[in-house]
Amino acid sequence: MLYTQEIGSIKKPRYLIDKYKLFLEGRVGYEYLKPYIEAASLDTIRMLEGAGLDIVYDGEMHRWEMYYHPITFIDGIEVAGYVRVWDNFYFLKGRVVNKPKLIRNYHLDESLFIVRNARKKVKIPITGAYTLADWTFNEYYRRKGGYGDPIKADYEAKYEFTLDLAKNVINPILKELSKLDVFRLQIDEPAATTHPDEMDIVVDAFNKSVEGVDKEVSIHICYSDYRLLIPYMDRFKTVQFTLEFANRDSWSLGVNDEARQGYDLLKEFVEYGYNVELGLGVVDVHTDRIESPELIRDRILYALKYLSPEKLYINPDCGLRTRSRDVAYVKLSNMVEAVEMVKKGL
């Protein structure tokens, strides 16, 4: 009970960032880059194990980031160029020009390396079909669908594109990864609730993605209005929702409602009949301020008012790539210490 886990990215070491930039600029090939990826992957696995986590990953060392990496292995999606996301941050965005087909399983080699080197249970996260579709210019399906009612046409084009990604890309990847010695697989859907009227697409795409997959699959949705998610939760064929809470919580100690205001939504989960595991975000990944073990302990104890310890997994709100590796290590170590404090008290 109360397994601890990391749920996504860790900041890459400087030496790997520098080599990745050379690779992305076309100045070196993948064979040049590969040893640096594997060194960083092994360093990160040992870092997470050293922090005491029960379930580990390598923090996306094999991927430049969660969107660009997948689309470079999907036939039918072309890189369109850079788009501005906020401030002066840009990312490469794709456009779908034909029905998407998987070129090869772009997570297989990294998963084999992680499984071979990890000493703890392994969970592999992958970017979900809905987020890939939402972050891609939908040229092919919108053009293919004609020019009727624009709102209906956009919805139908989005639905068809997302379901094709789920069937032709995500599902075969999950089926192949499920044959490995992994504890669990995770689908990341940061875009899930950004369009409330498209929640049916999110649900159908997730369920199509996990169809026939032999391993348990969880879903990670971060920084959302989870009240939009609640009415759909029982339709997802998942064993766990991994969600963010610490970012909206106070830094005061205590297990009362006032101190734990970031976790008040748990009451609504229970009232709605929530009955699967919950990956509880107890560490804020958007600040270098370090949560004390006592604060994390109180956040967990508050959650235990509503969920049994067997249904509760403990993790940061999201990936820790925005924090230094040293800060990430301390946050995770304190998280593990807090869980031990809770276990002793149970």
Secondary structure, 3 states (H helix, E strand, C coil): CCCEECCCCECCCHHHHHHHHHHHCCCCCHHHHHHHHHHHHHHHHHHHHHCCCCEECCCCCCCCCCCHHHHCCEEEEEEEEEEEEECCEEEEEEEEEEEEEECCCCCHHHHHHHHHHCCCEEEEEEECHHHHHHCCECHHHHHHCCCCCHHHHHHHHHHHHHHHHHHHHHHHHHHHHCCCCCCEEEEECCCCCCCHHHHHHHHHHHHHHCCCCCCCEEEEECCCCHHHHHHHHHHCCCCEEEECCHHHCCCCCCCCCCCCHHHCHHHHHHHHCCCCEEEEECCCCCCCCCCCHHHHHHHHHHHCCCCCHHHEEEECCCCECCCCHHHHHHHHHHHHHHHHHHHHHC
